[in-house]
């Protein structure tokens, strides 16, 4: 059951981040899930572990702040992927 929650929350976080970054058209459901999960892990690592922001430890969890920190991490991940040419922004 935990895996189902991880997938659903990851999909939501990835979808929100893709809307902010305007990559929603290029990303499908699988990409949203992966970006959401790995973006949350990245956000938690950068902000909670490296920078020591205590509230960021909830990134990716089922709470408002968990989603916010997860989206921030997912946006950073999309930016990194865009630098490598994975997502090309179409305005």
C-alpha positions in Angstrom: 0.0 0.0 0.0 2.9 2.4 0.6 4.0 2.0 -3.0 0.6 3.0 -4.2 0.8 6.2 -2.1 4.3 6.9 -3.4 3.2 6.6 -7.0 0.1 8.7 -6.5 1.8 11.5 -4.6 4.7 11.4 -7.1 2.3 11.7 -10.0 0.6 14.7 -8.4 3.9 16.4 -7.6 5.3 15.7 -11.1 2.2 17.0 -12.7 2.2 20.3 -10.7 5.9 20.8 -11.4 5.4 20.1 -15.2 2.6 22.7 -15.2 4.9 25.3 -13.6 7.7 24.5 -16.1 5.4 24.2 -19.1 6.6 20.6 -19.9 3.3 19.0 -19.3 2.7 18.3 -23.0 6.0 16.4 -23.4 5.6 14.5 -20.1 3.3 11.5 -19.9 2.1 9.8 -16.7 5.2 7.8 -16.2 7.5 10.8 -16.6 5.3 12.7 -14.1 5.6 9.9 -11.6 9.3 9.6 -12.0 9.9 13.4 -11.9 7.7 13.6 -8.8 9.4 10.8 -6.9 13.0 11.7 -7.8 12.3 15.4 -7.5 11.0 15.0 -4.0 14.1 13.0 -3.1 16.3 15.7 -4.6 14.4 18.5 -2.8 14.7 16.7 0.5 18.4 16.1 -0.1 19.2 19.6 -1.1 17.1 21.6 1.3 16.9 19.3 4.4 20.2 17.4 4.3 22.6 19.9 2.6 21.1 23.3 3.6 19.6 22.2 6.9 16.1 23.6 6.4 14.1 21.5 8.8 10.7 21.8 7.1 12.1 20.3 3.9 12.4 16.9 5.6 8.8 16.2 4.7 9.3 16.6 0.9 7.1 14.1 -0.9 4.9 13.2 2.0 1.1 13.5 2.1 0.9 17.0 3.5 0.8 20.5 2.1 4.4 21.3 2.9 5.5 17.9 1.7 3.9 18.6 -1.7 5.4 22.1 -1.8 8.9 20.9 -1.1 8.4 18.0 -3.5 7.3 20.4 -6.3 10.3 22.6 -5.6 12.6 19.6 -5.9 10.8 18.4 -9.1 11.2 21.8 -10.6 14.9 21.7 -10.0 15.0 18.2 -11.5 13.2 19.4 -14.6 15.6 22.4 -15.0 18.5 19.9 -14.8 16.9 17.6 -17.4 16.3 20.6 -19.6 20.0 21.5 -19.4 20.7 18.0 -20.8 18.1 18.4 -23.5 15.6 15.8 -22.1 12.7 18.3 -22.0 12.6 21.1 -24.5 10.4 24.0 -23.4 7.8 25.1 -25.9 6.3 28.5 -25.2 
